[in-house]
Structure formats: structure tokens, C-alpha cells
């Protein structure tokens, strides 16, 4: 089962593909829509349609991934510690993730960081690995292994290479796949609601 959105974000004509899964569609749908509209920017009803903004939509996905993942309690120093999403490599989002900073996720403030050195990933709960780092992907995933870090990318075969969530385009739609086993190895629990909307990736596929 996969989630998809059409390209007419400016007119709020967002298509939702759910199949027949039994999940609380309204609340989950509203949560994703609010985040995606926040990233894309509010647009009047009579405004001209805007071009498909791939990374505004993907920023909304990253935000919602954080909302539907449970980290072990010992990952955070205390109840006031923020939830940190890091970007390694060339940042494709620009300011589209920055607008989410200091939003509340799971009772914690969301912080966005760009990494200068890979050693800093220990400060991250989420890690977006840019396409610019494809050649370094094995080394990055090795560094993140068993560190309770949610790994996200757009790299081909990311979920089959040790990653957890892969964003990909299907025509003018953004979709995602999840490798549950890789998340479990890092002691991360992904909500069944999110899994119901994802393509499930397995190494033997």
C-alpha cells in the first residue's frame, strides 16, 4: 500500500492513495496535509497553480516520519531534549525544512542541522542522506548502525542497502518505502499507521 500526492499542491488538490487498509484515515490524512501545506506555503483558493515542488512535499514527509516513529527513552538526555533531524551532503530542501524548526514533535522541539562532519551523527535522531553522498552511502550507514538513528534518503536501493525509509518519485507523485527490519535493529518502532501507507521493502525483494 502506498501514499501518493498529485503535483497541484498550490490548489490543495492532493490525492491520497490508501487502498482498502483499515486505519484512522481522517486524523492521519489531516496531519500529513497540514504539514505539507505548511511546507509548500499557504495559497489562496483562487491562486494560480504552482509547479510541483518536490522538496516542499518531501519536507512534509520527513516531518511526519518523525511524528510516527518511537525512539527509545534513553536516546534523549531528558524530557526537554529536542528531536534533531540532520542532513548529510548537499541540502536539497533549502529553507523548506527550516520552517519546521521548533515545531513540536512527540512533545519535543524539532531541530534541523546540516552536518559538516560525519562524527556529528551521534547528535541526531533522524538522518537525511543526500544523493550527493551515494558513493559514501555504505560508510554513512555503517556509522549510523545501531545508533537509534532513523535513516532517510532518495538513493536507489537505499532500503536494501541498510537504510530505513526511502523517498522516491512515481511520475509526479512522491511515495516512500520502509525497511522494518532495519528500523527494528536500531530499536525504532514505526507506527502501524505509517506502515499501512508505505511500500514495505525487504532485502530479498
MIDOSE-1310 file (N, C-alpha, C; in nm, 2 decimals, decimal comma, always signed):
residues 205
xxxx	+0,08/-0,12/+0,00/+0,00/+0,00/+0,00/+0,09/+0,12/+0,00; +0,05/+0,23/-0,08/+0,14/+0,34/-0,09/+0,06/+0,47/-0,08; +0,13/+0,57/-0,03/+0,07/+0,70/-0,02/+0,12/+0,79/-0,14; +0,03/+0,87/-0,20/+0,07/+0,95/-0,31/+0,00/+1,08/-0,31
xxxx	+0,06/+1,18/-0,36/+0,01/+1,32/-0,38/+0,03/+1,36/-0,52; -0,07/+1,43/-0,58/-0,05/+1,48/-0,71/+0,03/+1,61/-0,70; +0,06/+1,67/-0,82/+0,15/+1,78/-0,82/+0,08/+1,91/-0,79; -0,05/+1,92/-0,79/-0,12/+2,05/-0,78/-0,13/+2,09/-0,63
xxxx	-0,01/+2,11/-0,56/-0,02/+2,14/-0,42/-0,08/+2,28/-0,40; -0,05/+2,37/-0,50/-0,10/+2,51/-0,48/-0,25/+2,52/-0,47; -0,32/+2,43/-0,54/-0,47/+2,43/-0,53/-0,52/+2,33/-0,42; -0,43/+2,28/-0,35/-0,47/+2,18/-0,24/-0,54/+2,06/-0,30
xxxx	-0,52/+2,03/-0,43/-0,58/+1,91/-0,49/-0,48/+1,80/-0,46; -0,48/+1,74/-0,34/-0,39/+1,64/-0,31/-0,45/+1,50/-0,31; -0,39/+1,41/-0,38/-0,45/+1,28/-0,40/-0,40/+1,19/-0,30; -0,48/+1,11/-0,23/-0,44/+1,02/-0,13/-0,47/+0,87/-0,17
xxxx	-0,38/+0,79/-0,18/-0,39/+0,65/-0,22/-0,38/+0,56/-0,10; -0,49/+0,49/-0,06/-0,49/+0,42/+0,06/-0,53/+0,27/+0,04; -0,59/+0,24/-0,07/-0,63/+0,10/-0,09/-0,75/+0,07/+0,00; -0,75/-0,04/+0,06/-0,86/-0,08/+0,15/-0,81/-0,11/+0,29
xxxx	-0,70/-0,06/+0,33/-0,65/-0,08/+0,47/-0,74/-0,01/+0,57; -0,75/-0,07/+0,68/-0,84/-0,02/+0,79/-0,75/+0,06/+0,89; -0,74/+0,19/+0,86/-0,67/+0,28/+0,95/-0,75/+0,40/+0,97; -0,72/+0,48/+1,08/-0,79/+0,61/+1,10/-0,75/+0,71/+1,00
xxxx	-0,82/+0,70/+0,88/-0,78/+0,78/+0,77/-0,79/+0,93/+0,80; -0,89/+0,98/+0,86/-0,92/+1,12/+0,87/-0,81/+1,19/+0,95; -0,77/+1,14/+1,07/-0,67/+1,20/+1,15/-0,53/+1,20/+1,09; -0,50/+1,08/+1,03/-0,37/+1,07/+0,97/-0,36/+1,16/+0,85
xxxx	-0,47/+1,16/+0,77/-0,47/+1,24/+0,65/-0,46/+1,39/+0,68; -0,53/+1,43/+0,79/-0,52/+1,57/+0,82/-0,38/+1,61/+0,87; -0,32/+1,52/+0,94/-0,18/+1,55/+0,99/-0,08/+1,57/+0,87; -0,09/+1,48/+0,77/+0,00/+1,49/+0,66/-0,03/+1,62/+0,58
xxxx	-0,16/+1,64/+0,56/-0,20/+1,76/+0,48/-0,15/+1,89/+0,54; -0,17/+1,90/+0,67/-0,13/+2,02/+0,74/+0,02/+2,05/+0,73; +0,10/+1,94/+0,74/+0,25/+1,95/+0,73/+0,29/+1,99/+0,59; +0,22/+1,93/+0,49/+0,26/+1,95/+0,35/+0,22/+2,09/+0,31
xxxx	+0,11/+2,14/+0,35/+0,07/+2,28/+0,32/+0,16/+2,38/+0,39; +0,20/+2,35/+0,51/+0,29/+2,43/+0,58/+0,42/+2,45/+0,51; +0,47/+2,34/+0,45/+0,60/+2,34/+0,38/+0,58/+2,41/+0,25; +0,47/+2,39/+0,18/+0,45/+2,44/+0,05/+0,41/+2,59/+0,05
xxxx	+0,36/+2,63/+0,17/+0,31/+2,77/+0,18/+0,16/+2,78/+0,16; +0,09/+2,86/+0,24/-0,05/+2,88/+0,22/-0,08/+2,94/+0,09; -0,18/+2,90/+0,02/-0,21/+2,95/-0,11/-0,36/+2,98/-0,12; -0,41/+3,10/-0,15/-0,55/+3,13/-0,16/-0,62/+3,04/-0,26
xxxx	-0,75/+3,02/-0,24/-0,82/+2,93/-0,32/-0,82/+2,96/-0,47; -0,82/+3,09/-0,50/-0,82/+3,14/-0,64/-0,69/+3,16/-0,70; -0,58/+3,12/-0,63/-0,44/+3,15/-0,68/-0,41/+3,06/-0,80; -0,32/+3,11/-0,88/-0,28/+3,03/-0,99/-0,20/+2,90/-0,94
xxxx	-0,22/+2,79/-1,01/-0,15/+2,67/-0,97/+0,00/+2,69/-0,98; +0,08/+2,63/-0,89/+0,22/+2,64/-0,89/+0,29/+2,51/-0,94; +0,41/+2,52/-0,98/+0,48/+2,40/-1,03/+0,50/+2,30/-0,91; +0,50/+2,18/-0,95/+0,52/+2,07/-0,85/+0,65/+2,10/-0,77
xxxx	+0,64/+2,12/-0,64/+0,75/+2,15/-0,55/+0,79/+2,02/-0,48; +0,88/+1,94/-0,54/+0,91/+1,81/-0,49/+0,96/+1,82/-0,35; +1,05/+1,91/-0,32/+1,12/+1,91/-0,18/+1,03/+1,98/-0,08; +0,93/+2,06/-0,11/+0,84/+2,10/-0,01/+0,75/+1,98/+0,03
xxxx	+0,72/+1,90/-0,06/+0,64/+1,78/-0,02/+0,73/+1,68/+0,06; +0,85/+1,66/+0,01/+0,94/+1,57/+0,08/+0,97/+1,62/+0,23; +0,98/+1,75/+0,24/+1,00/+1,81/+0,38/+0,88/+1,77/+0,47; +0,76/+1,78/+0,41/+0,64/+1,74/+0,49/+0,64/+1,59/+0,53
xxxx	+0,69/+1,51/+0,44/+0,71/+1,37/+0,47/+0,81/+1,35/+0,58; +0,92/+1,41/+0,57/+1,02/+1,39/+0,68/+0,97/+1,43/+0,81; +0,90/+1,54/+0,82/+0,83/+1,59/+0,94/+0,74/+1,49/+1,00; +0,66/+1,43/+0,91/+0,56/+1,33/+0,96/+0,62/+1,20/+0,99
xxxx	+0,73/+1,16/+0,93/+0,80/+1,04/+0,97/+0,84/+1,05/+1,11; +0,89/+1,17/+1,15/+0,93/+1,19/+1,29/+0,82/+1,18/+1,39; +0,70/+1,21/+1,34/+0,58/+1,21/+1,43/+0,53/+1,06/+1,45; +0,57/+0,97/+1,36/+0,51/+0,84/+1,36/+0,62/+0,73/+1,39
xxxx	+0,73/+0,78/+1,45/+0,84/+0,69/+1,49/+0,86/+0,70/+1,64; +0,88/+0,59/+1,71/+0,91/+0,60/+1,85/+1,05/+0,56/+1,88; +1,12/+0,65/+1,94/+1,26/+0,63/+1,98/+1,27/+0,57/+2,12; +1,37/+0,49/+2,16/+1,39/+0,45/+2,29/+1,41/+0,57/+2,39
xxxx	+1,36/+0,56/+2,51/+1,37/+0,68/+2,60/+1,51/+0,72/+2,63; +1,60/+0,62/+2,63/+1,74/+0,65/+2,66/+1,82/+0,73/+2,55; +1,75/+0,75/+2,44/+1,82/+0,83/+2,33/+1,83/+0,97/+2,37; +1,73/+1,02/+2,45/+1,73/+1,16/+2,49/+1,79/+1,18/+2,63
xxxx	+1,86/+1,29/+2,65/+1,92/+1,32/+2,78/+1,81/+1,34/+2,88; +1,71/+1,42/+2,85/+1,60/+1,44/+2,94/+1,47/+1,48/+2,86; +1,37/+1,51/+2,94/+1,24/+1,54/+2,87/+1,24/+1,67/+2,79; +1,34/+1,75/+2,81/+1,35/+1,88/+2,74/+1,44/+1,87/+2,62
xxxx	+1,50/+1,76/+2,60/+1,59/+1,74/+2,48/+1,52/+1,75/+2,35; +1,57/+1,82/+2,25/+1,50/+1,83/+2,12/+1,51/+1,70/+2,04; +1,43/+1,69/+1,94/+1,44/+1,58/+1,84/+1,51/+1,64/+1,72; +1,63/+1,59/+1,69/+1,72/+1,65/+1,59/+1,72/+1,57/+1,46
xxxx	+1,68/+1,64/+1,35/+1,69/+1,58/+1,22/+1,81/+1,65/+1,15; +1,90/+1,56/+1,10/+2,02/+1,61/+1,04/+2,02/+1,58/+0,89; +2,09/+1,66/+0,82/+2,11/+1,64/+0,67/+2,26/+1,63/+0,65; +2,30/+1,52/+0,58/+2,44/+1,50/+0,54/+2,45/+1,51/+0,39
xxxx	+2,55/+1,59/+0,34/+2,56/+1,61/+0,20/+2,49/+1,73/+0,15; +2,48/+1,75/+0,02/+2,42/+1,87/-0,03/+2,27/+1,87/+0,01; +2,23/+1,99/+0,06/+2,09/+2,00/+0,11/+2,00/+2,03/+0,00; +1,91/+1,94/-0,04/+1,81/+1,97/-0,15/+1,69/+2,05/-0,10
xxxx	+1,67/+2,06/+0,03/+1,55/+2,13/+0,08/+1,55/+2,28/+0,08; +1,67/+2,34/+0,09/+1,68/+2,48/+0,11/+1,61/+2,52/+0,24; +1,52/+2,61/+0,24/+1,46/+2,66/+0,36/+1,33/+2,58/+0,39; +1,30/+2,48/+0,31/+1,17/+2,41/+0,33/+1,17/+2,33/+0,46
xxxx	+1,28/+2,28/+0,51/+1,28/+2,21/+0,64/+1,29/+2,31/+0,75; +1,36/+2,42/+0,72/+1,38/+2,52/+0,83/+1,25/+2,58/+0,89; +1,15/+2,59/+0,80/+1,02/+2,64/+0,85/+0,96/+2,55/+0,96; +1,01/+2,42/+0,97/+0,95/+2,33/+1,06/+1,03/+2,33/+1,20
xxxx	+1,14/+2,40/+1,20/+1,22/+2,41/+1,32/+1,14/+2,47/+1,44; +1,16/+2,41/+1,55/+1,09/+2,45/+1,68/+0,94/+2,41/+1,68; +0,89/+2,34/+1,57/+0,76/+2,28/+1,59/+0,77/+2,17/+1,69; +0,66/+2,13/+1,75/+0,67/+2,02/+1,85/+0,64/+1,89/+1,79
xxxx	+0,72/+1,79/+1,81/+0,71/+1,65/+1,76/+0,73/+1,56/+1,88; +0,62/+1,48/+1,91/+0,63/+1,39/+2,03/+0,66/+1,46/+2,16; +0,62/+1,58/+2,17/+0,64/+1,66/+2,29/+0,78/+1,73/+2,30; +0,85/+1,72/+2,19/+0,99/+1,78/+2,18/+1,00/+1,88/+2,07
xxxx	+1,08/+1,98/+2,09/+1,11/+2,07/+1,98/+1,19/+2,01/+1,87; +1,15/+2,04/+1,75/+1,22/+1,98/+1,63/+1,34/+2,08/+1,60; +1,46/+2,02/+1,58/+1,58/+2,10/+1,54/+1,63/+2,04/+1,41; +1,67/+2,13/+1,32/+1,72/+2,09/+1,19/+1,87/+2,13/+1,19
xxxx	+1,96/+2,03/+1,15/+2,10/+2,06/+1,15/+2,16/+2,00/+1,02; +2,26/+2,08/+0,96/+2,34/+2,03/+0,85/+2,47/+1,99/+0,90; +2,51/+1,87/+0,87/+2,63/+1,81/+0,93/+2,76/+1,85/+0,84; +2,86/+1,90/+0,91/+2,99/+1,92/+0,85/+3,08/+1,80/+0,85
xxxx	+3,07/+1,72/+0,96/+3,15/+1,60/+0,97/+3,05/+1,49/+1,01; +3,09/+1,37/+0,97/+3,00/+1,25/+0,99/+3,00/+1,22/+1,14; +3,10/+1,25/+1,22/+3,11/+1,22/+1,36/+2,99/+1,28/+1,43; +2,93/+1,39/+1,38/+2,82/+1,45/+1,45/+2,69/+1,38/+1,44
xxxx	+2,68/+1,27/+1,37/+2,55/+1,20/+1,36/+2,51/+1,14/+1,50; +2,60/+1,13/+1,59/+2,56/+1,09/+1,73/+2,46/+1,19/+1,79; +2,46/+1,31/+1,74/+2,37/+1,41/+1,79/+2,23/+1,41/+1,73; +2,21/+1,32/+1,63/+2,09/+1,32/+1,55/+2,00/+1,20/+1,59
xxxx	+1,87/+1,22/+1,58/+1,77/+1,12/+1,59/+1,72/+1,07/+1,45; +1,73/+1,17/+1,36/+1,69/+1,14/+1,22/+1,80/+1,19/+1,13; +1,83/+1,11/+1,02/+1,94/+1,15/+0,93/+1,89/+1,14/+0,79; +1,89/+1,25/+0,72/+1,85/+1,25/+0,58/+1,99/+1,25/+0,50
xxxx	+2,01/+1,15/+0,42/+2,13/+1,13/+0,34/+2,11/+1,17/+0,20; +2,17/+1,28/+0,16/+2,15/+1,34/+0,02/+2,21/+1,25/-0,09; +2,15/+1,27/-0,21/+2,20/+1,19/-0,32/+2,35/+1,22/-0,35; +2,40/+1,34/-0,31/+2,54/+1,37/-0,33/+2,63/+1,27/-0,26
xxxx	+2,58/+1,20/-0,16/+2,66/+1,11/-0,08/+2,64/+0,96/-0,12; +2,59/+0,94/-0,24/+2,57/+0,80/-0,29/+2,69/+0,71/-0,28; +2,81/+0,77/-0,32/+2,93/+0,69/-0,31/+2,98/+0,66/-0,17; +2,93/+0,74/-0,08/+2,97/+0,73/+0,06/+2,86/+0,66/+0,15
xxxx	+2,76/+0,61/+0,08/+2,64/+0,56/+0,15/+2,68/+0,44/+0,24; +2,76/+0,34/+0,20/+2,79/+0,23/+0,29/+2,86/+0,28/+0,42; +2,95/+0,37/+0,40/+3,02/+0,42/+0,52/+2,93/+0,50/+0,61; +2,84/+0,58/+0,56/+2,74/+0,65/+0,64/+2,65/+0,56/+0,72
xxxx	+2,60/+0,46/+0,65/+2,51/+0,37/+0,71/+2,58/+0,28/+0,82; +2,70/+0,25/+0,79/+2,78/+0,18/+0,89/+2,80/+0,27/+1,02; +2,82/+0,40/+1,00/+2,84/+0,49/+1,11/+2,71/+0,50/+1,19; +2,60/+0,49/+1,12/+2,47/+0,51/+1,19/+2,41/+0,38/+1,25
xxxx	+2,48/+0,27/+1,21/+2,42/+0,14/+1,25/+2,42/+0,13/+1,41; +2,31/+0,08/+1,46/+2,29/+0,06/+1,60/+2,30/+0,18/+1,68; +2,27/+0,30/+1,62/+2,28/+0,42/+1,69/+2,14/+0,49/+1,72; +2,04/+0,41/+1,70/+1,90/+0,46/+1,72/+1,87/+0,58/+1,63
xxxx	+1,92/+0,58/+1,51/+1,90/+0,69/+1,42/+1,81/+0,65/+1,30; +1,70/+0,72/+1,28/+1,61/+0,70/+1,17/+1,68/+0,75/+1,04; +1,72/+0,66/+0,95/+1,78/+0,70/+0,82/+1,69/+0,71/+0,71; +1,70/+0,82/+0,63/+1,61/+0,85/+0,53/+1,69/+0,90/+0,41
xxxx	+1,65/+0,86/+0,29/+1,72/+0,90/+0,17/+1,64/+0,89/+0,04; +1,70/+0,93/-0,07/+1,64/+0,92/-0,20/+1,72/+0,82/-0,29; +1,83/+0,77/-0,23/+1,93/+0,69/-0,30/+1,86/+0,56/-0,36; +1,89/+0,52/-0,48/+1,84/+0,40/-0,53/+1,88/+0,28/-0,44
xxxx	+1,78/+0,19/-0,42/+1,81/+0,07/-0,33/+1,85/+0,10/-0,19; +1,81/+0,22/-0,14/+1,85/+0,26/-0,01/+1,81/+0,16/+0,10; +1,68/+0,12/+0,09/+1,63/+0,03/+0,19/+1,69/-0,11/+0,18; +1,74/-0,14/+0,07/+1,81/-0,28/+0,06/+1,95/-0,27/+0,09
xxxx	+2,00/-0,15/+0,12/+2,14/-0,13/+0,15/+2,17/-0,10/+0,29; +2,07/-0,11/+0,38/+2,08/-0,09/+0,52/+2,00/+0,03/+0,57; +1,94/+0,11/+0,48/+1,86/+0,22/+0,52/+1,72/+0,19/+0,56; +1,65/+0,28/+0,61/+1,52/+0,26/+0,67/+1,40/+0,31/+0,59
xxxx	+1,41/+0,44/+0,55/+1,30/+0,49/+0,47/+1,35/+0,56/+0,34; +1,30/+0,52/+0,23/+1,34/+0,57/+0,10/+1,22/+0,65/+0,03; +1,25/+0,77/+0,00/+1,15/+0,85/-0,08/+1,18/+0,84/-0,23; +1,08/+0,82/-0,31/+1,10/+0,81/-0,45/+0,98/+0,87/-0,52
xxxx	+1,01/+0,91/-0,65/+0,91/+0,96/-0,74/+0,84/+0,86/-0,82; +0,71/+0,86/-0,83/+0,64/+0,78/-0,92/+0,56/+0,87/-1,01; +0,62/+0,91/-1,13/+0,55/+1,01/-1,21/+0,57/+1,14/-1,14; +0,45/+1,21/-1,11/+0,45/+1,33/-1,04/+0,41/+1,31/-0,89
xxxx	+0,42/+1,19/-0,84/+0,38/+1,16/-0,71/+0,50/+1,12/-0,62; +0,50/+1,16/-0,50/+0,61/+1,12/-0,40/+0,56/+1,00/-0,32; +0,63/+0,90/-0,32/+0,60/+0,78/-0,25/+0,72/+0,74/-0,15; +0,69/+0,65/-0,07/+0,80/+0,60/+0,02/+0,79/+0,46/+0,05
xxxx	+0,91/+0,40/+0,08/+0,91/+0,26/+0,12/+0,99/+0,25/+0,25; +0,96/+0,15/+0,33/+1,02/+0,13/+0,46/+1,08/-0,01/+0,48; +1,20/-0,02/+0,53/+1,25/-0,15/+0,57/+1,24/-0,16/+0,72; +1,14/-0,24/+0,76/+1,10/-0,25/+0,90/+1,22/-0,32/+0,98
xxxx	+1,28/-0,42/+0,92/+1,39/-0,49/+0,99/+1,50/-0,40/+1,03; +1,54/-0,31/+0,93/+1,65/-0,21/+0,96/+1,61/-0,12/+1,08; +1,49/-0,08/+1,08/+1,44/+0,01/+1,19/+1,44/-0,07/+1,33; +1,40/-0,19/+1,32/+1,40/-0,27/+1,45/+1,54/-0,29/+1,50
xxxx	+1,64/-0,31/+1,41/+1,78/-0,32/+1,46/+1,83/-0,20/+1,54; +1,77/-0,09/+1,50/+1,81/+0,04/+1,57/+1,72/+0,07/+1,69; +1,63/-0,03/+1,72/+1,53/-0,01/+1,83/+1,43/+0,10/+1,81; +1,40/+0,12/+1,68/+1,30/+0,22/+1,65/+1,17/+0,15/+1,62
xxxx	+1,06/+0,20/+1,67/+0,93/+0,15/+1,64/+0,85/+0,24/+1,55; +0,82/+0,19/+1,43/+0,74/+0,27/+1,34/+0,59/+0,24/+1,35; +0,51/+0,34/+1,36/+0,37/+0,32/+1,38/+0,31/+0,24/+1,27; +0,22/+0,16/+1,30/+0,15/+0,07/+1,20/+0,07/+0,16/+1,11
xxxx	+0,03/+0,28/+1,15/-0,04/+0,37/+1,06/+0,05/+0,41/+0,95; +0,17/+0,44/+0,98/+0,27/+0,48/+0,87/+0,30/+0,36/+0,79; +0,32/+0,25/+0,84/+0,35/+0,13/+0,77/+0,24/+0,09/+0,67; +0,11/+0,12/+0,71/+0,00/+0,09/+0,62/+0,00/+0,18/+0,50
xxxx	+0,07/+0,29/+0,50/+0,08/+0,38/+0,39/+0,20/+0,36/+0,30; +0,29/+0,28/+0,35/+0,42/+0,26/+0,28/+0,43/+0,13/+0,20; +0,52/+0,13/+0,10/+0,56/+0,01/+0,04/+0,66/-0,05/+0,13; +0,65/-0,18/+0,17/+0,74/-0,25/+0,26/+0,85/-0,31/+0,18
xxxx	+0,97/-0,27/+0,22/+1,09/-0,31/+0,15/+1,16/-0,42/+0,23; +1,20/-0,52/+0,15/+1,28/-0,63/+0,21/+1,40/-0,66/+0,13; +1,51/-0,70/+0,19/+1,64/-0,72/+0,12/+1,63/-0,82/+0,02; +1,53/-0,92/+0,03/+1,53/-1,03/-0,06/+1,43/-1,00/-0,18
x	+1,37/-0,88/-0,18/+1,28/-0,84/-0,29/+1,36/-0,83/-0,42
